[in-house]
Amino acid sequence: MDGPGFDATEARSAHVDGFARENLPPREQWPDLLFTLPQLRYPTRLNCAVELLDRNLTARGDHPAVVTPVETLTYRQLAERVNRIAHVLVHRQGLVPGNRVLLRGPNNAWMLAASLAVLRAGGVAVPTMPLLRAKELGQMLRKARVGHALCDARLAEELGKAATEAPDLRHVTQWGDGSLEALCAAAPPSFPACDTAAEDVCLIGFTSGTTGEPKGTMHAHRDMLAICDAYGQEVLRPRAEDVFIGSPPLAFTFGLGGLALFPFRVGATTVLLERAPPEELLSAIARHRATICFTAPTAWRAMAQAVAAGGHDVSSLRRCVSAGEVLPKPVFESWQRATGLSIMDGIGATEMLHIFIGAPEEAIRPGATGLPVPGYEARVIGPEGEEVPRGTPGRLAVRGPTGCRYLADPRQADYVQRGWNITGDTYVQDADGYFWYQARSDDMIVSAGYNIAGPEVEAALLTHPAVRECGVVGAPDAERGMIVKAYVVPQADVVADAALVRALQEHVKTEIAPYKYPRAVEFVAALPRTGTGKLQRFALRQMARGEAA
């Protein structure tokens, strides 16, 4: 059942190329879409690039829209660049509404402008992570039948390799070597936006593909605004004078929302950094007087240590947002001790586009992910889809104005069940309605009959001063079925020996129930992570299985 404000008759699509529309899941496999907030009831004709950019030109035209280490563009200047790129795509390269355009670049003004140009022209943006290789790019090119690509020249090599096995790819244009720049210089600074339907697909965001063929998640023009008008307006609450900054790539939906959609929805400024490790991010916060920062828990932990050590000015910050993986309570507490600021945790998904459970600053409970974002509903369910009693672990189910619609993928039936999006996370909801993360559903460790959540053990280990980072998984064990195994990156000045193993084990026993302690501890130089900084627990599980064998 669709919620109020959704027109099931679907307005006439502007797409001349019907590939995206034709490869949506059947309607009966869609999640329920809810539009309970008044601001989520959009007109049937909608182009999100117009809403995010053009509507700022009158009052904010001369205000900085995007700041990078090499250039600053006002809203008016950014709009002109977007229009010129759209002109190149349509009038020089034959793009028609509905064509897919692969985007490949770091966080810079050209990557941002190229993304908005595709949306303005009625195309479908297919953003890709800078670290992806030819094999992964080839999978995306073929699955989305991409015909155009805009690419930073520094990242062209892998795309070139992938293009040899992508028969639909006809146009590849680079920036950074003068190619796209020259075409734009010869193009007019105005371009009429395509009259898209609100339901026209405008983004295919691919999941990380860490365990198999990546899934393409399809999002419409109204989805791009819905996350701004739900999470942005109701939880983050940005202002026009805010300066956004952060580390997630624009190709990651966490970064797309936090560093482009949310600031542009209110006419604010975004600072884009091609590289944003913790030390550089801290320096940029001070330099640009940033007020809202988006980054991952591992970065918040490192920045908390750096601020506590002195020499960093973060006094301009007023909002700190974490997502991508669970925010351990010790990280929240260390940042709060160092800065006096709270970190706003949240859980999102590429399938849902952005955060759907979080809490406004005044309602944060340290250690809890938070409450359903206004406009969304969430529950914890059992094996048959029934809602379980409060305090009982189960699978997280959510629905709202955005939801999973995979590109031609049978896994749609696994993610959407009975109208709910099943995220693959195990949660507990407490008596007050707060959601507490336990683990990814496939990361629960069953040891001698006990269910143990790896992230809980990680949080306990992180309170020990010798631990820099850690990852906890189940390792095969003949007696217990599985044991808890911890992979620990020690602090630089720590001796990693058997005595430290025993100390960490005893420490965990004093922090949480003793049966949850890691029976095996291995010290490593680094943990495996995705291009977006997420811990790859599946890689640790593979290591543990190999070592056990």
matplotlib code that plots the C-alpha trace (Angstrom):
import matplotlib.pyplot as plt

x = [0.0, 1.4, 1.1, -0.7, 0.8, 1.9, 0.2, 0.0, -1.0, 2.5, 3.0, 4.2, 7.9, 10.3, 12.6, 13.1, 15.4, 13.1, 15.8, 15.6, 11.8, 11.7, 14.2, 12.5, 11.1, 7.5, 5.2, 4.2, 7.8, 8.2, 8.3, 5.5, 6.2, 5.0, 4.6, 3.1, 4.9, 3.4, 6.7, 7.1, 4.1, 5.8, 4.3, 4.2, 6.7, 10.0, 13.6, 15.7, 18.6, 16.3, 15.2, 18.7, 20.4, 18.1, 16.0, 19.1, 20.0, 17.8, 18.6, 21.9, 23.4, 26.6, 26.9, 29.7, 28.2, 31.3, 34.8, 37.8, 41.5, 41.8, 38.6, 35.5, 32.2, 29.2, 25.7, 25.6, 29.0, 28.2, 24.9, 26.7, 29.2, 26.3, 24.5, 27.6, 28.2, 24.6, 24.9, 27.9, 26.2, 23.0, 24.1, 27.6, 27.2, 23.6, 22.4, 18.6, 16.6, 16.9, 20.5, 22.9, 26.1, 28.9, 30.6, 34.1, 36.1, 37.2, 35.3, 35.9, 33.8, 33.8, 32.5, 29.7, 28.8, 28.9, 26.5, 24.0, 24.3, 23.3, 20.2, 19.4, 19.5, 17.2, 19.9, 20.5, 23.7, 25.8, 28.5, 31.5, 34.0, 37.5, 39.1, 37.2, 39.1, 38.3, 36.5, 34.1, 33.6, 32.9, 30.2, 28.4, 28.9, 27.3, 24.5, 23.4, 24.1, 26.0, 26.4, 28.3, 31.0, 32.5, 35.8, 38.6, 41.7, 43.6, 41.2, 40.9, 43.2, 40.8, 37.8, 39.7, 40.3, 36.7, 35.5, 37.0, 34.2, 31.4, 29.8, 27.2, 29.8, 30.1, 31.3, 34.0, 35.0, 37.7, 38.2, 41.5, 43.3, 41.4, 39.0, 35.7, 36.9, 37.4, 34.0, 32.4, 34.1, 32.5, 29.0, 26.4, 26.0, 22.3, 20.4, 16.7, 16.2, 14.5, 10.8, 11.2, 8.5, 9.1, 9.1, 11.7, 14.8, 17.8, 20.4, 21.7, 23.8, 25.7, 26.3, 29.8, 29.6, 31.9, 30.3, 29.4, 27.8, 27.1, 23.4, 22.2, 19.8, 17.4, 16.3, 14.0, 14.1, 11.7, 13.9, 16.8, 14.6, 12.8, 16.0, 16.6, 13.1, 13.0, 16.4, 17.8, 14.9, 13.7, 16.9, 20.0, 18.3, 20.9, 20.8, 21.7, 24.8, 26.2, 29.5, 29.4, 32.6, 33.4, 35.2, 32.7, 32.9, 30.2, 29.8, 28.7, 25.1, 26.2, 28.5, 26.0, 23.5, 25.9, 28.1, 25.7, 22.0, 21.6, 23.6, 22.1, 18.6, 19.0, 21.5, 24.5, 28.2, 29.9, 33.7, 35.0, 38.3, 39.8, 41.6, 40.3, 42.2, 41.5, 44.5, 43.7, 40.0, 40.6, 42.9, 40.2, 37.5, 39.6, 40.6, 37.1, 35.2, 33.1, 29.9, 28.6, 30.9, 30.1, 32.6, 32.8, 33.3, 37.0, 37.7, 35.8, 37.9, 41.2, 40.0, 39.0, 42.5, 44.1, 41.9, 42.6, 46.3, 45.9, 46.5, 43.2, 40.4, 37.0, 35.1, 33.1, 31.4, 27.8, 26.8, 28.8, 27.3, 28.4, 27.2, 28.6, 29.1, 28.2, 29.4, 30.8, 29.9, 33.5, 34.1, 31.1, 32.3, 35.9, 34.8, 32.4, 35.2, 37.6, 35.2, 32.0, 30.1, 27.8, 28.0, 24.7, 24.8, 22.6, 21.9, 21.3, 21.6, 22.3, 19.0, 17.3, 19.5, 20.4, 19.8, 16.4, 17.1, 19.0, 18.2, 18.3, 21.0, 18.7, 17.4, 20.7, 21.2, 24.9, 25.2, 21.8, 21.4, 18.3, 14.7, 13.0, 13.5, 10.2, 8.6, 9.9, 8.6, 10.8, 10.3, 12.2, 10.8, 11.1, 11.6, 8.0, 7.9, 6.1, 7.0, 8.9, 8.5, 10.5, 14.0, 14.1, 16.7, 15.5, 15.8, 15.4, 12.5, 11.9, 9.7, 9.2, 9.4, 12.4, 13.0, 14.7, 14.2, 17.0, 18.0, 16.8, 17.9, 16.2, 17.6, 14.7, 12.6, 15.1, 15.4, 11.7, 9.2, 5.6, 6.2, 9.1, 12.8, 14.8, 18.2, 20.2, 20.8, 20.0, 18.6, 16.8, 14.2, 13.9, 10.8, 11.2, 11.4, 15.2, 16.9, 20.1, 22.4, 23.5, 25.3, 24.8, 22.5, 25.2, 27.8, 26.1, 28.5, 26.9, 29.3, 28.4, 24.7, 25.3, 24.5, 27.3, 27.3, 30.8, 30.3, 29.6, 32.9, 34.6, 33.2, 34.5, 38.0, 38.1, 37.9, 41.4, 44.1, 46.3, 43.7, 43.8, 41.3, 39.7, 37.4, 35.6, 34.2, 33.4, 36.2, 35.3, 35.9, 35.4, 34.2, 32.1, 31.1, 32.5, 34.7, 35.0, 38.1, 39.5, 41.8, 43.5, 45.5, 47.5, 48.6, 52.0, 53.9, 52.4, 54.2, 51.8, 52.6, 50.9, 50.7, 48.6, 46.3, 45.6, 45.1, 42.6, 40.7, 40.4, 39.4, 36.5, 35.3, 35.0, 33.2, 30.6, 29.3, 32.4, 31.2, 31.6, 35.3, 37.6, 39.1, 41.5, 43.3, 45.5, 47.5, 47.5, 49.0, 45.7, 42.1, 40.5, 38.2, 36.0, 36.6, 34.1, 35.9, 33.6, 35.2, 35.1, 34.1, 33.6, 37.3, 38.1, 35.8, 37.6, 40.9, 39.6, 38.3, 41.6, 43.6, 41.3, 41.7]
y = [0.0, 3.4, 6.2, 9.5, 11.8, 9.0, 9.0, 5.3, 6.3, 7.7, 10.9, 10.7, 9.9, 12.3, 9.4, 8.8, 5.9, 3.7, 1.3, 2.4, 2.4, -1.0, -2.5, -1.4, -4.3, -5.3, -3.0, -5.8, -6.1, -2.5, -1.4, 0.6, 4.3, 6.7, 10.4, 11.3, 14.6, 17.5, 18.6, 15.1, 15.5, 16.7, 17.7, 15.1, 17.1, 17.6, 18.0, 17.8, 19.8, 22.7, 22.5, 22.2, 24.8, 27.1, 28.0, 29.4, 31.7, 34.6, 35.0, 33.1, 33.5, 35.2, 33.0, 30.4, 27.0, 24.9, 25.5, 23.3, 23.7, 25.0, 27.0, 28.5, 28.7, 30.7, 29.3, 31.3, 30.1, 26.5, 26.8, 28.0, 25.1, 22.6, 24.1, 23.9, 20.3, 19.5, 21.2, 19.1, 15.9, 16.7, 18.7, 17.4, 13.8, 13.0, 12.2, 11.8, 11.6, 8.3, 7.6, 6.5, 8.5, 7.0, 9.5, 8.9, 11.4, 12.5, 15.1, 18.2, 20.9, 19.1, 15.8, 17.7, 19.8, 16.8, 15.0, 17.9, 18.3, 14.7, 15.2, 18.5, 16.9, 14.1, 11.5, 8.9, 9.4, 6.3, 7.5, 5.3, 5.2, 6.5, 3.3, 0.9, -1.2, -2.2, -5.4, -3.6, -0.7, -3.2, -4.9, -1.6, -0.4, -3.6, -3.9, -0.3, -0.3, 2.9, 5.0, 8.0, 8.6, 11.7, 11.0, 12.8, 12.3, 10.9, 8.0, 7.2, 4.2, 1.7, 3.1, 2.6, -1.0, -1.6, 0.2, -2.6, -4.9, -2.4, -2.4, 0.3, 2.9, 5.3, 8.6, 9.0, 12.6, 13.6, 16.7, 17.7, 17.3, 20.2, 18.1, 18.7, 22.2, 23.1, 21.7, 23.7, 26.9, 26.7, 25.8, 28.4, 29.1, 28.4, 25.1, 24.4, 21.7, 18.5, 18.4, 15.1, 13.3, 13.2, 9.4, 9.3, 7.5, 9.9, 7.9, 4.3, 3.9, 0.6, -1.3, -2.2, -5.6, -7.0, -10.5, -10.8, -9.0, -5.4, -4.4, -1.2, 0.8, 3.0, 6.4, 9.0, 12.8, 13.0, 10.7, 13.1, 15.8, 13.4, 12.7, 16.5, 17.1, 14.2, 13.6, 17.0, 19.2, 17.2, 15.8, 17.6, 21.0, 22.9, 26.6, 28.8, 30.1, 26.6, 25.3, 21.5, 19.4, 15.7, 12.7, 10.4, 10.3, 12.0, 8.6, 7.2, 8.1, 9.2, 11.7, 12.7, 13.7, 15.2, 17.1, 18.1, 17.6, 18.8, 22.0, 22.9, 22.3, 25.3, 27.4, 26.6, 26.0, 22.7, 22.2, 19.4, 17.7, 15.1, 13.5, 13.9, 11.7, 12.8, 15.2, 16.9, 17.0, 18.7, 21.3, 22.0, 22.4, 25.1, 26.8, 27.0, 27.4, 24.4, 24.0, 20.5, 17.6, 14.1, 11.3, 7.7, 6.3, 5.4, 9.0, 10.4, 8.2, 9.4, 13.1, 12.8, 11.7, 14.4, 17.2, 15.9, 16.1, 19.8, 22.0, 21.7, 24.3, 22.8, 25.6, 26.4, 23.0, 22.7, 19.4, 16.1, 13.2, 9.6, 6.8, 4.0, 1.6, 1.4, 4.3, 2.7, 4.4, 4.9, 6.9, 9.1, 9.7, 10.4, 13.1, 14.6, 14.8, 16.4, 18.9, 19.2, 18.2, 15.2, 12.9, 12.3, 8.6, 7.2, 4.2, 4.5, 2.2, 2.6, 1.0, 3.7, 6.5, 8.0, 7.9, 6.6, 6.1, 8.8, 11.4, 15.2, 16.5, 17.0, 13.4, 11.5, 8.5, 7.5, 4.0, 4.0, 4.6, 6.6, 6.9, 6.6, 9.7, 11.6, 10.3, 6.7, 3.8, 1.1, -2.1, -5.2, -8.4, -12.1, -15.0, -14.8, -11.0, -10.5, -7.6, -8.9, -7.6, -4.6, -5.6, -8.7, -8.9, -9.3, -8.1, -4.4, -3.5, 0.0, 1.9, 5.6, 8.0, 6.1, 2.4, -0.4, -0.8, -2.9, -2.7, -6.0, -8.1, -11.1, -10.1, -7.5, -10.2, -10.7, -7.0, -6.1, -8.3, -7.5, -3.9, -3.4, -3.0, -5.6, -4.1, -7.1, -5.6, -7.1, -4.5, -4.2, -1.6, -0.4, 0.6, 4.2, 3.4, 3.8, 1.4, -0.3, -1.9, -5.5, -6.6, -7.2, -10.2, -12.4, -11.1, -12.6, -15.0, -18.2, -19.7, -22.6, -21.6, -17.9, -15.2, -12.6, -9.4, -8.6, -4.8, -5.0, -6.8, -4.2, -1.4, -3.0, -3.4, 0.2, 1.4, -0.1, 2.5, 0.0, -0.5, 1.8, -0.2, -3.6, -6.0, -9.0, -12.0, -15.7, -18.2, -21.9, -24.1, -27.8, -27.6, -24.4, -24.2, -20.7, -18.6, -14.9, -13.7, -10.2, -8.6, -5.7, -2.8, -1.7, 1.9, 2.7, 2.6, -0.6, -4.0, -6.5, -9.7, -12.5, -10.3, -7.7, -10.5, -11.5, -7.9, -7.3, -10.5, -9.5, -6.0, -7.2, -9.4, -6.4, -4.3, -6.8, -10.3, -12.5, -15.2, -12.6, -12.1, -12.9, -16.3, -15.5, -12.2, -11.5, -8.3, -6.8, -3.7, -2.7, -3.8, -4.5, -1.7, -0.7, 2.4, 4.2, 3.2, 0.4, -2.5, -5.6, -8.2, -10.8, -10.5, -11.1, -14.1, -15.5, -15.0, -16.7, -19.7, -20.0, -19.9, -22.5, -24.8]
z = [0.0, -0.9, 1.6, 1.2, -1.4, -3.7, -7.1, -8.1, -11.6, -12.1, -14.1, -17.7, -17.7, -19.4, -20.2, -23.9, -23.0, -20.9, -19.6, -15.9, -15.8, -17.5, -15.1, -11.9, -9.8, -10.4, -8.3, -6.0, -4.9, -4.1, -0.4, 1.0, 0.3, 3.0, 2.6, 6.0, 6.4, 4.5, 3.0, 1.4, -0.9, -4.1, -7.4, -10.1, -12.3, -10.5, -11.4, -8.2, -9.8, -10.2, -6.6, -5.3, -7.5, -9.3, -6.3, -4.6, -7.4, -6.5, -2.8, -2.7, -6.2, -4.9, -1.8, -1.9, -2.9, -3.1, -1.7, -2.7, -2.2, -5.8, -6.4, -4.9, -6.9, -5.9, -6.6, -9.8, -11.0, -10.1, -12.0, -15.1, -15.0, -14.5, -17.5, -19.7, -18.8, -19.5, -22.9, -23.7, -22.8, -24.7, -27.7, -28.3, -27.2, -27.9, -24.4, -24.2, -21.0, -19.3, -20.6, -17.9, -17.2, -15.1, -12.9, -11.7, -9.6, -6.1, -4.1, -6.2, -7.9, -11.3, -9.8, -8.1, -11.1, -13.4, -11.1, -11.1, -14.9, -15.5, -13.2, -14.9, -18.4, -17.3, -17.3, -14.7, -12.7, -11.9, -9.4, -8.7, -5.9, -6.8, -5.5, -7.7, -10.3, -13.8, -12.9, -10.5, -13.0, -15.8, -13.8, -13.2, -16.8, -18.2, -15.6, -16.0, -19.8, -19.4, -22.6, -21.3, -18.7, -17.2, -15.4, -13.6, -15.8, -12.8, -12.5, -16.2, -16.4, -14.7, -16.6, -19.9, -19.0, -18.1, -21.3, -23.5, -22.3, -22.0, -25.5, -24.6, -23.6, -26.5, -24.9, -22.3, -21.5, -18.9, -16.8, -15.4, -18.7, -20.3, -22.4, -20.6, -19.7, -23.4, -24.4, -21.5, -22.5, -25.9, -24.5, -23.4, -19.7, -19.7, -20.2, -19.8, -17.2, -18.4, -17.4, -15.4, -13.4, -9.7, -10.1, -12.9, -11.8, -11.6, -9.6, -9.6, -6.6, -6.5, -3.3, -2.4, -3.9, -1.2, -1.2, -4.9, -7.8, -6.8, -6.6, -8.3, -6.2, -8.1, -6.8, -8.2, -8.3, -5.3, -3.3, -3.5, -1.9, 0.5, 2.5, 2.8, 3.9, 6.4, 8.0, 6.9, 8.0, 11.0, 12.5, 11.2, 10.9, 8.8, 8.2, 5.2, 7.0, 7.7, 6.2, 5.6, 5.5, 5.7, 4.4, 2.6, -1.2, -3.2, -4.9, -1.5, -0.7, 2.9, 1.2, -1.5, 1.1, 3.7, 1.3, -1.6, -1.1, 2.5, 2.1, -1.3, 0.0, 2.4, 0.4, 2.5, 1.6, 1.1, 1.5, -0.7, 0.1, -2.3, 0.7, 4.2, 6.7, 10.3, 10.6, 7.3, 8.1, 11.4, 9.8, 7.1, 9.8, 11.5, 8.2, 6.7, 10.1, 9.2, 11.3, 10.2, 9.8, 8.3, 8.8, 10.0, 13.5, 12.9, 12.0, 14.9, 17.2, 15.7, 15.7, 19.3, 20.2, 18.2, 19.7, 23.2, 22.5, 21.6, 18.7, 16.8, 16.8, 16.3, 18.0, 14.8, 14.8, 15.9, 14.3, 14.1, 12.1, 12.0, 9.8, 7.6, 10.6, 14.2, 16.5, 19.6, 22.8, 23.8, 20.6, 21.4, 24.9, 23.9, 21.3, 23.9, 26.5, 24.0, 22.4, 24.5, 21.3, 20.8, 17.7, 16.0, 15.1, 12.4, 10.3, 6.6, 3.5, -0.1, -0.7, 1.4, 0.1, 3.5, 7.3, 8.5, 12.2, 14.2, 16.8, 17.0, 19.2, 22.2, 22.1, 21.8, 24.0, 23.9, 22.5, 20.8, 17.1, 17.9, 16.9, 13.5, 11.4, 11.1, 7.9, 8.5, 10.5, 12.0, 13.9, 15.1, 13.6, 14.1, 11.6, 10.3, 10.0, 13.3, 15.5, 18.6, 22.1, 23.2, 24.5, 22.2, 19.4, 15.9, 12.3, 11.6, 9.2, 8.0, 5.5, 4.6, 1.7, 0.2, -0.2, -2.0, -5.7, -7.2, -10.9, -12.4, -9.4, -7.9, -4.5, -4.4, -2.8, 0.0, 0.9, 0.6, 2.5, 3.2, 2.2, 4.6, 3.9, 5.7, 6.2, 7.3, 10.8, 14.2, 16.6, 20.0, 20.5, 24.1, 26.1, 25.0, 21.3, 20.9, 18.6, 19.8, 17.2, 17.9, 14.7, 11.1, 11.0, 9.6, 12.1, 15.2, 16.9, 18.3, 20.8, 23.0, 22.6, 23.5, 20.9, 21.0, 19.0, 17.6, 17.8, 21.5, 22.1, 19.8, 21.9, 25.1, 23.6, 22.4, 26.0, 26.7, 26.1, 24.2, 21.5, 18.4, 16.3, 16.4, 14.6, 16.2, 14.4, 15.0, 14.4, 13.9, 17.0, 17.4, 21.0, 21.0, 17.3, 17.3, 19.5, 19.7, 17.9, 18.0, 15.5, 17.2, 15.9, 18.9, 19.7, 18.2, 21.6, 22.8, 23.1, 21.5, 23.4, 25.3, 28.4, 26.4, 25.1, 28.7, 29.8, 27.0, 27.8, 31.4, 30.5, 28.4, 31.2, 33.4, 30.8, 29.6, 30.4, 30.9, 28.4, 25.6, 26.0, 23.0, 23.5, 20.6, 20.1, 17.0, 16.6, 13.1, 11.5, 9.8, 9.4, 6.0, 5.0, 2.1, 0.1, 2.3, 5.5, 6.6, 8.4, 6.2, 8.8, 6.0, 5.3, 8.9, 8.9, 5.9, 7.8, 10.9, 8.9, 7.1, 10.3, 11.9, 8.9]

ax = plt.figure().add_subplot(projection="3d")
ax.plot(x, y, z, "-o")
ax.set_aspect("equal")
plt.show()
